């Protein structure tokens, strides 16, 4: 579910401080120790989530939301369910109206660990880790032993077709339009 690559969090670097976002919302003046510089981002550093709203800083920080978790303010609106089973979506993209869940999930509750969402024991000796990104989410399996399942999969809900692309990516389609990507 990652529509982009990893997101550099300016606050994560010790001693790096964002001082001011410049007009255009893609550049910021930053201070690192005694040096001042301009940092550039290919994504907006702040944006309005709807027309007429005040632009807010982009943030992938996870917050409690309806029994689960949701990123604070991202370009892609999605929620992470509080509990995952085979019937519902563990990860639900609101505006695009689709979701994914681990195939044959035996049930697991989510908890926030290091800025990520962790479903421990979603399958035998297997955890699911969801990393929030500004444009989506990165979903990773952690296999803890040789007893982990030999085959893992994600069930996709709310799409009509999945079109595989070269290099292993997939496009999720509804009514002939791309509503999401998987890489």
N, C-alpha and C positions, 0 to 999 in steps of 0.2 A: 504494500500500500504506500510505498514511498514514491511520490511524484518528483522528488528531488534528491539531492545528496545531503549529507550531514549539514547541520546548521551551526555556524560558529556563534557561540554565545559570548558577547563582549564582556559580560560580567564574570565569566568563568576564569579568566586570566587574572592571577593575583597582581594587583597594582594597576590594572587597566580600568579607567573610569570614563564613561561616556559623559561629555560635558553638554553637548547641544546637537540636536538633529537639524540639519540645514534644509532650506527650502528644496522641495522636490522629493524629500523623504527617503533618499537613497544614500545620503552621505551624513556623517556625523563628525564633529570635532571630538577627539578623544585625548585623554592624557594618560601617559604611561610613565610613572615615576616623575622626572622633571621635564620630560619631552611631551610636546603637543603635536598631533598629527591629524590628518583627515582620513577616516576609514570609509571605504565605499562598499556597498552591498548591492547585489543584483536583485534582491528583494527589497520592498519598502521596509524601512525601520519603524514606520508608524503608518496607519491607514484607518479609514472610517469603515466600519462594518456594514453600514447602510447609508444611502444618500441623506445628507443633512446632519449626520452624526459627527461628533468631534473626533478627529484622528487620535488614536491611542497607540502606544508602542506595541510592536509585535512581541508576543511572549508565548513560548511553548510550555511555561510552567503549568503543571497539572493542579487543578482545583477540584474539590468535591462538587459533584453535580448529580442530582437525582439518584443517590445511592451508588453512583459510580464516580468516574473522573472525566474531566474535560480540560483541554488546553485553555489557558486564559484568553488569548486573543491571537488567532492565527488566520491565514488567508483561506484555509479550508476548514469549514465548520464540522466537527465530529465529536462523538462521545464514546467513552469506554465504559462498557457495562460493569456494574458492581459484581455480578456473578455470571459466569459463562457455562452454558450447557449446550447440548446439541440442538436445542430448539430456537434460540434467539441469536442476535448479533452481538459479538463481543466488541466489535468496533463498528459504529454506525455513523455514516456521513450524511448529515442532515440535509443540506441543500441538494446534493446529488441523489439523495434517496436510495442509497444502497448500503449494505452492511456485509461483514464477514465474521465467521466464527470458525474455530478449529473443528474439523470433521471428527465425529465420534468423541467429542469432549465428554469427560466423565463428571464434570462440574468442578469449578474452582472459583474462589472469591479473589477479587483484585485488591492489590495494595500498592501504594506508592513507594518506590525504592529508588533513591538516587535520581529523581526527575523522570523516572520511567514507571510504567504500569506493569506489574508482575502478577500473572496468574500461576501460582505454584501448583504443581500436580494436576495440570489440565488433562494429562494422560499419564499412563504408567511411567514413572521416573522421567517425566517431561514437564518442563515449564514453558510458558509463553510470555514473551517480553514485548511490550508495545512502547516504542520510543516516539514521542510527539515531535513532529517536524512542522515548519510553517505551512507547507503545502500538502500535508497528509500525515501518515504515520509509517514507521518502519516496524514490521512484525518479524520477530525472531523466535525460533525454537531453541530451547536449551535441553539437550539430551544428557541425562545424568548418569546413565549406565548402559550396559549391553542389553538390559531388559527393557529399554525404551522401545517404542514401536518402530518397526522397520520402514513403515510408510506413514507419512503425515500429509495432511491436506487442509485446505481452507474451503469451507462452503461459502459461496457468494450469494447473497439474497438481494432481490430488487433489480436484477439485470436480466435482459433477454438473451444475451449472447456474450461469449468471451472469445475474442479474436487474438490468437497467438501471433507475436511479432518475432522477427529475427533477433537473436541474442537472448531469447528467453522471456522477454517482456510480454504483457498481455494488455489488451484494451477491453474495458467493460462497456458494453453497448446496451442502450435502451432506445427503441424506435429509430434505430440506425445511427444514433448519435453517441459519441464517446462521453460517458459519465464519470469514468475513472480509469486509472492505470495501475498495473501491478508490475513491479520490476524485481 
